[in-house]
Amino acid sequence: MRWLCVLIACLLCPTLSAQSPARKQDDRISVRLSFGFDQIVAVERFAPLRLEFTSPVHHVVGEVIVTYAQDGSQTMSTRIPVTLAAGIPTPVDVIVCLPHFGTWIDVRVQDEGGRTRFRRRYTIAEADSRGNPEGFVPPALVQRRVTVLAVGLDDLREPAQQWARSLWAPSSPAAFFAESDQTLEFEQSYRVSVMAPERLFASWAAYDGVAAVVAPASAVSSLPERVRRALINWTLRGGELILIIDDASNAWRTWLPDGPAWD
């Protein structure tokens, strides 16, 4: 009987050892990166970076650390507290300011004990995408604000995509704007990005690289106060907010400055 137990143990060991790497792989945190609006980022301006983390097995409490080069000798690092619930995708918004020569960005998750639970460096230079994970799309770094953000205008989504494909094919967005900037017609120099109201950012700096925001008053009348305040602050800093009065309510008036002139 003892020899039979030993034999069974020997047979099971290779199987267990073969399953161990797979189990370890399933435990790893994954992340999806979304730069700017539809991956378009105006250089030397603030822009949003939305990180969507998934921790399949473990609950992680700690911080997200995002680091990228500012120039040849300096880097910028931002730390955001985070709680990753097991199996639930967790979005984390970070404001970045990518330089003209942006080449890489490093994303790390560190738990409360200081242990690194996830770390990956992404190459964002369009000419060199070696080492990037499958499915990662680097941002198109453009020299000026070219994005018109359409909030809640879903009917524009397909026309906007067709417009972009007709302008950019077969070149990339970054190459298109770099090579054609001086020859574009006025209306051809912009890209329309459609976003649902619930996905808007709660920081005015997220809209710094946007040329204009267009939204029906009904779509933005129920925004969370932090998001509404972010858009108002962006407008007060020179942003262009175009409201479409699409209902009979006076909700759009809440977007105007206080005072007798706006009664």
Secondary structure, 3 states (H helix, E strand, C coil): CHHHHHHHHHHHHHHHHHHHHHHHHHCCCEEEEEECECCEEECCCCEEEEEEEEECCCCEEEEEEEEEECCCCCEEEEEEEEEECECCCEEEEEEECCCCCCCEEEEEEEECCCCEEEEEEEECCCCCCCCCCCCCCCCEEECCCCEEEEECCHHHHHHHHHHHHHHHCCCCHHHHHHHHCCCCCHHHHCEEEEECHHHCCCCHHHHCCEEEEEEEHHHHCCCCHHHHHHHHHHHHCCCCEEEECCCCCCHHHHHCCCCHHHC
